[in-house]
């Protein structure tokens, strides 16, 4: 290891410790390395290298799906989904906790962003659950844990970025995420079922058949959106990027049909979309520059050689990758980690004969679990701020969900059919 690389690593760690946003940490660290190594010629090409990280048509789906999520939120779809879930299962003990999970799974098929979903659902579900007798820390932990299905159930921003990095089919990644996302939801439901016996969670009155039917008809247009997207991609009617544009059009139609989306909402909707898109794209460009530094220092080759020397068994390799990603997920943002690490592991997939779509799901679940873990779990800070819960209380309450997610990650890692469940996803 050169003295320049060691100094760069120290700068990176120090910036993380003092709480600098990860996007700025990556940018500052990259520039510091170039200055320390006196790479004046490379400094001049930094803007070009940063822009090249965005020069991909597939990334256009990110702002479009974000826009679709904003349109659906303002259009009243979120509240209708929660109402439908409450009428359906709210009468069970711990019913509102189940509602939070089911509603998050519904929203995951629309939003595709765990952070956006965690912030939105914290505003809605935490006060409602507290009114019914749940502790605020438990309500916040449940909402945060449930939100990690958002990047797994399609559409997913992490799948879009992974697909653009590896060349894997984004449509196949979308399909591959369905069963793992449902398994995560079922796992969290099982945790609630176990806890409800011990904690004696409250339950609400049973909804009438008429109220169930009325609620279902009200939310039906919203429920059709993910099916339209999935059918369109599978049938080849439109690409995953084009499906995001279709989702926006449907969201506008439904929002105006519900008479909740107003023309006056559009400036705020567009502003939110631009701000969120800018945040993610800046992270992508700085991570791309940081990835160049890593590649220049041949760190991917060093890691690859180290792993190959440990074992040539793909099962052992996947276990090591899971351990590494879970550890790195505690200190790196998911998108940044994805852009930095995928180029490191991608060359090894052929060596170990691992399907890139299966690997993409494993990586995505790993990095979404990172949203729940301190010290850099962004989901923790978002929900702590929105729900007004102390970080330490939130971390303590989320442990059962975190352990469940890790167990399910291992199941999905070694149960390939849970991911590649559509015959077209298997490579000939």
C-alpha positions as CSV (number, residue, x, y, z in Angstrom):
1,X,0.0,0.0,0.0
2,X,1.5,3.4,-1.0
3,X,1.8,6.3,1.4
4,X,-0.6,8.3,-0.8
5,X,-3.3,5.6,-0.7
6,X,-2.9,5.3,3.1
7,X,-3.3,9.1,3.5
8,X,-6.4,9.0,1.3
9,X,-7.9,6.2,3.5
10,X,-7.3,8.2,6.6
11,X,-8.9,11.3,5.1
12,X,-11.9,9.2,4.0
13,X,-12.4,7.7,7.6
14,X,-11.9,11.1,9.3
15,X,-14.5,12.8,7.0
16,X,-17.0,10.0,7.8
17,X,-16.4,10.3,11.5
18,X,-17.1,14.0,11.6
19,X,-20.4,13.5,9.8
20,X,-19.7,14.9,6.3
21,X,-22.4,13.7,3.8
22,X,-21.1,10.6,1.9
23,X,-21.3,12.3,-1.5
24,X,-19.0,15.1,-0.3
25,X,-16.7,12.5,1.4
26,X,-16.3,10.7,-1.9
27,X,-15.6,13.9,-3.8
28,X,-13.1,15.3,-1.3
29,X,-11.3,12.0,-0.9
30,X,-10.9,11.6,-4.6
31,X,-9.6,15.1,-5.2
32,X,-7.2,14.7,-2.2
33,X,-5.8,11.5,-3.7
34,X,-5.2,13.2,-7.1
35,X,-3.5,16.2,-5.4
36,X,-1.4,14.0,-3.2
37,X,-0.2,12.0,-6.2
38,X,0.4,15.2,-8.2
39,X,-1.9,13.9,-10.9
40,X,-2.4,17.3,-12.5
41,X,-3.4,15.9,-15.9
42,X,-6.1,13.7,-14.4
43,X,-7.5,16.7,-12.4
44,X,-8.3,18.4,-15.7
45,X,-10.4,15.4,-16.7
46,X,-12.4,15.1,-13.4
47,X,-15.5,16.8,-14.8
48,X,-15.6,14.4,-17.7
49,X,-15.1,11.3,-15.5
50,X,-17.9,12.5,-13.2
51,X,-20.3,13.1,-16.1
52,X,-19.5,9.7,-17.6
53,X,-21.1,8.2,-14.5
54,X,-24.5,9.6,-15.6
55,X,-24.1,9.0,-19.3
56,X,-26.5,6.1,-19.4
57,X,-30.1,6.0,-20.7
58,X,-31.2,3.5,-18.0
59,X,-30.6,6.1,-15.2
60,X,-33.4,8.2,-16.7
61,X,-35.8,5.8,-14.9
62,X,-34.7,7.2,-11.5
63,X,-36.2,10.7,-11.8
64,X,-39.2,9.3,-13.6
65,X,-40.0,6.8,-10.9
66,X,-39.4,9.5,-8.3
67,X,-41.9,11.7,-10.1
68,X,-44.4,8.9,-10.2
69,X,-44.0,8.4,-6.5
70,X,-44.6,12.1,-5.8
71,X,-47.7,12.2,-8.1
72,X,-49.1,9.2,-6.3
73,X,-48.5,10.6,-2.9
74,X,-50.2,13.9,-3.7
75,X,-52.9,12.1,-5.6
76,X,-54.2,10.3,-2.4
77,X,-53.0,6.9,-3.3
78,X,-50.9,6.4,-0.1
79,X,-53.8,7.1,2.2
80,X,-56.1,4.8,0.2
81,X,-53.6,1.9,0.4
82,X,-53.3,2.3,4.2
83,X,-57.1,2.4,4.5
84,X,-57.5,-0.7,2.4
85,X,-54.9,-2.6,4.4
86,X,-56.5,-1.5,7.7
87,X,-60.0,-2.6,6.6
88,X,-58.6,-5.9,5.4
89,X,-56.5,-7.0,8.4
90,X,-56.8,-4.3,11.1
91,X,-59.1,-6.5,13.3
92,X,-56.3,-9.0,14.1
93,X,-54.2,-8.5,17.2
94,X,-51.4,-6.2,16.2
95,X,-53.5,-5.4,13.2
96,X,-52.1,-1.9,12.7
97,X,-48.6,-3.3,12.7
98,X,-49.5,-5.7,10.0
99,X,-51.1,-2.8,8.1
100,X,-47.8,-0.9,8.2
101,X,-46.0,-3.9,6.6
102,X,-48.7,-4.6,3.9
103,X,-49.0,-0.9,3.1
104,X,-45.2,-0.7,2.7
105,X,-45.2,-3.6,0.3
106,X,-47.9,-2.0,-1.8
107,X,-46.0,1.3,-1.8
108,X,-42.8,-0.5,-2.7
109,X,-44.3,-1.5,-6.0
110,X,-44.8,2.2,-6.7
111,X,-42.0,4.2,-5.1
112,X,-38.8,2.1,-5.3
113,X,-36.9,4.2,-2.7
114,X,-36.6,3.0,0.9
115,X,-35.6,6.5,2.2
116,X,-38.6,8.2,0.5
117,X,-40.9,5.5,1.7
118,X,-39.6,5.5,5.3
119,X,-40.1,9.3,5.5
120,X,-43.6,9.2,4.0
121,X,-44.8,6.3,6.1
122,X,-43.3,7.6,9.3
123,X,-45.5,10.7,9.0
124,X,-48.6,8.7,8.5
125,X,-48.2,5.4,10.5
126,X,-46.2,6.3,13.7
127,X,-48.7,8.8,15.1
128,X,-51.6,6.5,14.2
129,X,-50.0,3.5,15.9
130,X,-49.1,5.6,18.9
131,X,-52.8,6.6,19.3
132,X,-53.8,2.9,19.4
133,X,-51.3,2.1,22.2
134,X,-48.1,1.0,20.4
135,X,-44.8,2.6,21.7
136,X,-43.4,5.3,19.5
137,X,-40.0,3.6,19.2
138,X,-41.6,0.2,18.1
139,X,-43.8,2.0,15.6
140,X,-40.9,3.9,14.1
141,X,-38.7,0.7,14.0
142,X,-41.5,-1.3,12.3
143,X,-42.0,1.5,9.7
144,X,-38.3,1.7,8.9
145,X,-37.8,-2.0,8.7
146,X,-40.8,-2.4,6.4
147,X,-39.5,0.3,4.1
148,X,-36.5,-1.8,3.0
149,X,-38.7,-3.9,0.7
150,X,-38.9,-0.8,-1.5
151,X,-35.6,-1.3,-3.3
152,X,-36.3,-5.0,-3.7
153,X,-39.9,-5.1,-5.0
154,X,-39.9,-3.5,-8.5
155,X,-39.4,-0.7,-9.5
156,X,-36.1,-0.2,-7.8
157,X,-33.5,2.5,-8.2
158,X,-30.7,0.1,-6.9
159,X,-31.7,-2.4,-9.6
160,X,-31.6,0.3,-12.3
161,X,-28.1,1.4,-11.2
162,X,-26.8,-2.2,-10.8
163,X,-28.1,-3.0,-14.3
164,X,-26.4,0.0,-15.9
165,X,-23.1,-1.0,-14.1
166,X,-23.1,-4.7,-15.1
167,X,-25.1,-4.8,-18.2
168,X,-27.6,-7.2,-16.6
169,X,-31.2,-6.8,-17.8
170,X,-33.1,-4.3,-15.6
171,X,-36.3,-6.0,-16.6
172,X,-35.0,-9.4,-15.3
173,X,-33.8,-7.7,-12.1
174,X,-37.2,-6.2,-11.6
175,X,-38.8,-9.7,-11.9
176,X,-36.2,-11.3,-9.7
177,X,-36.9,-8.9,-6.8
178,X,-40.6,-9.9,-6.5
179,X,-40.3,-13.1,-4.4
180,X,-37.4,-11.9,-2.2
181,X,-39.4,-8.7,-1.4
182,X,-42.5,-10.7,-0.5
183,X,-40.3,-13.0,1.7
184,X,-39.0,-10.0,3.6
185,X,-42.6,-8.8,4.2
186,X,-43.7,-12.3,5.4
187,X,-40.6,-12.4,7.7
188,X,-41.6,-9.1,9.3
189,X,-45.2,-10.3,9.6
190,X,-43.9,-13.4,11.4
191,X,-42.0,-11.2,13.9
192,X,-45.1,-9.2,14.6
193,X,-47.1,-12.4,15.1
194,X,-44.6,-13.6,17.6
195,X,-44.4,-10.3,19.4
196,X,-48.2,-9.7,19.5
197,X,-48.6,-12.8,21.7
198,X,-46.1,-11.5,24.3
199,X,-46.9,-7.8,24.1
200,X,-50.7,-8.1,23.6
201,X,-50.8,-5.6,20.8
202,X,-54.2,-3.8,20.3
203,X,-56.7,-4.6,17.6
204,X,-59.4,-2.6,15.9
205,X,-63.0,-3.5,14.9
206,X,-63.6,-5.9,12.0
207,X,-64.5,-4.2,8.8
208,X,-67.8,-5.1,7.1
209,X,-67.8,-6.8,3.7
210,X,-69.3,-3.7,2.3
211,X,-66.5,-1.5,3.6
212,X,-63.9,-3.9,2.3
213,X,-65.4,-3.9,-1.2
214,X,-65.7,-0.1,-1.2
215,X,-62.1,0.3,0.0
216,X,-60.9,-2.2,-2.6
217,X,-62.7,-0.5,-5.5
218,X,-61.2,2.8,-4.3
219,X,-57.7,1.5,-4.3
220,X,-58.0,-0.8,-7.4
221,X,-56.6,1.7,-9.9
222,X,-53.4,2.2,-7.7
223,X,-53.0,-1.6,-7.3
224,X,-53.1,-2.0,-11.1
225,X,-50.0,0.2,-11.6
226,X,-47.3,-2.4,-10.7
227,X,-49.1,-5.1,-12.8
228,X,-49.2,-2.8,-15.8
229,X,-45.5,-2.0,-15.4
230,X,-44.5,-5.7,-15.0
231,X,-46.7,-6.9,-17.8
232,X,-45.4,-4.1,-20.1
233,X,-41.8,-5.1,-19.4
234,X,-42.3,-8.8,-19.7
235,X,-44.3,-8.5,-22.9
236,X,-41.8,-6.1,-24.5
237,X,-44.4,-3.3,-24.9
238,X,-42.0,-0.9,-23.2
239,X,-38.5,-1.0,-21.5
240,X,-38.1,-0.5,-17.7
241,X,-37.1,3.2,-18.4
242,X,-40.2,3.7,-20.5
243,X,-42.3,2.0,-17.8
244,X,-41.4,4.8,-15.5
245,X,-42.8,7.3,-17.9
246,X,-46.0,5.1,-18.2
247,X,-46.2,5.1,-14.4
248,X,-46.1,8.9,-14.3
249,X,-48.9,9.1,-16.9
250,X,-51.1,6.6,-14.9
251,X,-50.4,8.5,-11.7
252,X,-51.6,11.8,-13.2
253,X,-54.8,10.2,-14.5
254,X,-55.5,8.4,-11.2
255,X,-54.7,11.5,-9.1
256,X,-57.1,13.7,-11.1
257,X,-59.7,10.9,-11.1
258,X,-59.5,10.8,-7.2
259,X,-59.9,14.6,-7.3
260,X,-57.0,15.0,-4.9
261,X,-54.2,15.9,-7.3
262,X,-54.4,19.6,-8.2
263,X,-52.6,21.6,-10.8
264,X,-51.4,23.8,-8.0
265,X,-49.5,20.8,-6.6
266,X,-47.3,20.4,-9.6
267,X,-44.6,23.0,-8.7
268,X,-44.0,21.3,-5.4
269,X,-44.1,17.9,-6.9
270,X,-41.6,18.9,-9.6
271,X,-39.4,20.6,-7.0
272,X,-39.3,17.5,-4.7
273,X,-38.4,15.4,-7.7
274,X,-35.6,17.7,-8.8
275,X,-34.1,17.9,-5.3
276,X,-34.2,14.2,-4.7
277,X,-32.9,13.4,-8.2
278,X,-30.0,15.9,-7.7
279,X,-29.1,14.3,-4.4
280,X,-28.9,10.9,-6.0
281,X,-27.1,11.9,-9.2
282,X,-24.5,13.9,-7.3
283,X,-23.8,10.8,-5.3
284,X,-23.5,8.7,-8.5
285,X,-21.0,11.1,-10.1
286,X,-18.8,11.4,-7.0
287,X,-18.9,7.6,-6.4
288,X,-18.0,7.2,-10.1
289,X,-14.9,9.4,-9.5
290,X,-14.0,7.5,-6.3
291,X,-14.4,4.2,-8.3
292,X,-11.8,5.4,-10.8
293,X,-9.3,5.9,-7.9
294,X,-10.0,2.4,-6.6
295,X,-9.6,0.9,-10.1
296,X,-6.3,2.9,-10.6
297,X,-4.9,1.5,-7.4
298,X,-6.0,-2.0,-8.6
299,X,-7.9,-2.6,-5.4
300,X,-10.5,-4.8,-7.2
301,X,-7.7,-7.1,-8.4
302,X,-6.3,-7.3,-4.9
303,X,-9.7,-8.2,-3.4
304,X,-10.4,-10.7,-6.2
305,X,-7.0,-12.5,-5.7
306,X,-7.6,-12.5,-1.9
307,X,-11.0,-14.1,-2.3
308,X,-9.8,-16.7,-4.8
309,X,-6.9,-17.6,-2.5
310,X,-9.4,-18.2,0.3
311,X,-11.8,-20.5,-1.6
312,X,-12.9,-21.4,-5.1
313,X,-16.3,-22.5,-3.8
314,X,-19.1,-20.1,-5.0
315,X,-21.1,-20.7,-1.8
316,X,-18.1,-19.6,0.4
317,X,-17.6,-16.6,-1.9
318,X,-21.2,-15.5,-1.5
319,X,-20.9,-15.8,2.3
320,X,-17.8,-13.7,2.3
321,X,-19.5,-11.1,0.0
322,X,-22.5,-11.0,2.4
323,X,-20.3,-10.4,5.4
324,X,-18.3,-7.7,3.6
325,X,-21.3,-5.9,2.4
326,X,-23.1,-6.0,5.7
327,X,-20.0,-4.5,7.3
328,X,-19.6,-1.9,4.7
329,X,-23.3,-1.1,4.8
330,X,-22.8,0.3,8.3
331,X,-20.5,3.0,7.0
332,X,-21.4,3.6,3.3
333,X,-24.6,4.8,1.7
334,X,-26.3,2.1,-0.4
335,X,-26.0,3.8,-3.8
336,X,-22.4,4.8,-3.2
337,X,-21.5,1.3,-2.0
338,X,-23.2,-0.2,-5.1
339,X,-21.2,2.0,-7.5
340,X,-17.9,1.4,-5.8
341,X,-18.2,-2.3,-5.1
342,X,-20.0,-3.8,-8.1
343,X,-17.1,-3.2,-10.4
344,X,-15.0,-5.0,-7.9
345,X,-17.1,-8.1,-7.8
346,X,-18.5,-8.2,-11.3
347,X,-15.4,-9.8,-12.9
348,X,-15.6,-12.6,-10.3
349,X,-19.1,-13.7,-11.2
350,X,-17.9,-15.6,-14.3
351,X,-15.1,-17.2,-12.4
352,X,-17.5,-18.5,-9.7
353,X,-20.3,-19.1,-12.2
354,X,-22.8,-16.9,-10.4
355,X,-25.8,-15.5,-12.2
356,X,-25.5,-11.7,-12.3
357,X,-29.3,-11.2,-11.7
358,X,-29.1,-13.4,-8.6
359,X,-26.0,-11.5,-7.4
360,X,-27.8,-8.2,-8.0
361,X,-30.6,-9.2,-5.7
362,X,-28.2,-10.3,-3.0
363,X,-26.2,-7.1,-3.2
364,X,-29.4,-4.9,-3.2
365,X,-30.8,-6.6,-0.1
366,X,-27.4,-6.4,1.6
367,X,-27.3,-2.6,1.0
368,X,-30.9,-2.0,2.0
369,X,-30.2,-3.7,5.3
370,X,-27.5,-1.1,5.7
371,X,-30.3,1.5,6.1
372,X,-31.1,-0.1,9.5
373,X,-27.6,-0.2,10.9
374,X,-25.6,2.6,12.7
375,X,-23.5,4.6,12.3
376,X,-24.4,5.7,8.8
377,X,-27.8,4.0,8.3
378,X,-29.6,6.9,6.6
379,X,-33.0,5.3,7.3
380,X,-32.3,5.5,11.0
381,X,-31.7,9.2,10.9
382,X,-34.6,9.9,8.6
383,X,-37.2,8.0,10.7
384,X,-35.6,9.3,14.0
385,X,-36.1,12.9,12.7
386,X,-39.6,12.5,11.3
387,X,-41.0,10.3,14.1
388,X,-39.1,12.2,16.8
389,X,-37.5,9.1,18.4
390,X,-34.0,8.9,19.9
391,X,-31.6,7.0,17.7
392,X,-30.6,4.6,20.6
393,X,-34.3,3.7,21.2
394,X,-34.8,3.2,17.5
395,X,-31.7,0.9,17.2
396,X,-32.8,-1.2,20.1
397,X,-36.4,-1.6,18.8
398,X,-35.2,-2.5,15.3
399,X,-33.0,-5.4,16.3
400,X,-35.6,-8.2,15.8
401,X,-36.4,-6.9,12.3
402,X,-32.7,-6.6,11.5
403,X,-31.9,-10.2,12.5
404,X,-34.9,-11.4,10.5
405,X,-33.7,-9.5,7.4
406,X,-30.2,-11.1,7.7
407,X,-31.6,-14.6,8.1
408,X,-33.8,-14.1,5.0
409,X,-30.8,-12.6,3.1
410,X,-29.0,-15.9,3.7
411,X,-32.0,-17.9,2.5
412,X,-32.2,-15.8,-0.7
413,X,-28.4,-16.2,-1.2
414,X,-28.5,-20.0,-1.2
415,X,-32.0,-20.6,-2.5
416,X,-31.5,-19.5,-6.1
417,X,-35.0,-20.5,-7.3
418,X,-36.5,-17.8,-5.0
419,X,-34.8,-15.2,-7.2
420,X,-34.7,-16.8,-10.6
421,X,-38.3,-18.0,-10.5
422,X,-39.2,-17.0,-14.0
423,X,-37.7,-19.5,-16.6
424,X,-36.5,-16.6,-18.8
425,X,-34.2,-15.5,-16.0
426,X,-32.1,-18.6,-16.3
427,X,-29.2,-18.3,-18.6
428,X,-29.1,-21.0,-21.3
